[in-house]
């Protein structure tokens, strides 16, 4: 079990590292390729668009072909995309590389988490998910460091090394012990699962923080860059935020196991609404940067309970876990596409404050919906 958890942790660490590596590079690409905020948002969203396209195919491949093969497909996409990023010299080349990264990610996450949950004891599911999510957050923490290094020494050596890492991870995946047997994907079970309150609620809670992070990933770096901060300083802000988020993920998982997954959700939504209002006010970096850190922690709390709800809902309806996590990838990607693309476009037309106000309104609306009585109904259904 420990070896499997370690593999899953490393897989999601590398995946989110690649996702977050763009953050400190974004101002560089905006200057070099003369990108508007709308186009910068489109580049950020390309990863999520790939994950959206690959979500259900990744879940189907996990159920039909097995978790190990799905992970290997995802790692192949990661290697190809890393080479594309190493040598890209235009917006569209970067867009395609980023899209393929996201496409591979959908297969990796569906396969890795289906594999983990097949071996996980039911009573520690939330804690194991939280531990894996902590590794994913640590990848998001380390990603800006990789991006800053690429900005300083060049993209080619950094991303070629990451392509080589995908080969090492594939070899490790092949050498690990038995993976779950392939299953026959059932569209009847899929329909029933989508009507289950736990699974549907988990999908919504997965989409919301990805949307909020998407807005933050576009507007935050550009705001700090406009104030004179360089790639290393911007990367440092995300490093701190992701570090604190990585610490809280296993803790949130244990709380979800003992008190129900929606207990931390209500706290997260309340803090998220307040901090989004603060970001809408803008201001100097010494005020704005700490809000980015707090926002990263508040938004990130939602992911672990969302995972637990999706897994429980799939189990109760007989849906293969691989298909459930394929849906999870699609839900995450929907928010991650809308956040940077729509948020960047709105900010380009009207200013940064409106996307952040929309984020605050969404947090407040969901907080009202997830009242204590509703939480008891969802956790008991």
Secondary structure as UniProt FT lines:
FT   HELIX           2..20
FT   HELIX           22..32
FT   TURN            33..34
FT   HELIX           37..65
FT   HELIX           67..87
FT   HELIX           91..119
FT   HELIX           122..124
FT   HELIX           125..153
FT   HELIX           155..175
FT   HELIX           187..194
FT   HELIX           197..226
FT   TURN            227..228
FT   HELIX           231..259
FT   HELIX           262..280
FT   HELIX           285..317
FT   HELIX           321..350
FT   HELIX           352..369
FT   HELIX           372..380
//
